[in-house]
């Protein structure tokens, strides 16, 4: 039996500041409802999710403010770059996320936009709580100390 030619996971956009600005509690993988021109534009690699977030409307979760630029070869059949996009989740997952946002004051932040092994566009969504300024300073101190400790250990032998 021949092995299938598996594609590796291709990360297209990453929200690198999210781990600094938010304390991440839980992550969940969600599909995204996209048009054809959006998929082609994402494959081009110019998408950004840095200033985006997810919100609930009418029992559904929507990705707000994600920038997927227009696909230049699409002509008049193009999409709007910052339109809200529906996230594809199970009802139990949606109720769990909405409960965390409503009761606990959490925020839904996208961490990564990628194509999985099957070539489907997926979004890694995090349930997070915003950090205060002193928490951010503490994170910077720990990161700097880790770097300095590594330098000292290398110098020592």
Secondary structure, DSSP 8 states (H G I E B T S, - for coil): ---------EEEEE-TTHHHHEEEEEEEEEEE---HHHHHHHHHT--B-TT-EEEEETTEEEEES-B----GGGGGG---TT--EEEE--HHHHHHHHHHHHHH--EEEEEEEEE-TTS-EEEEEEEEEE--HHHHHHHHHHHHHHHHHHHHHHHH-
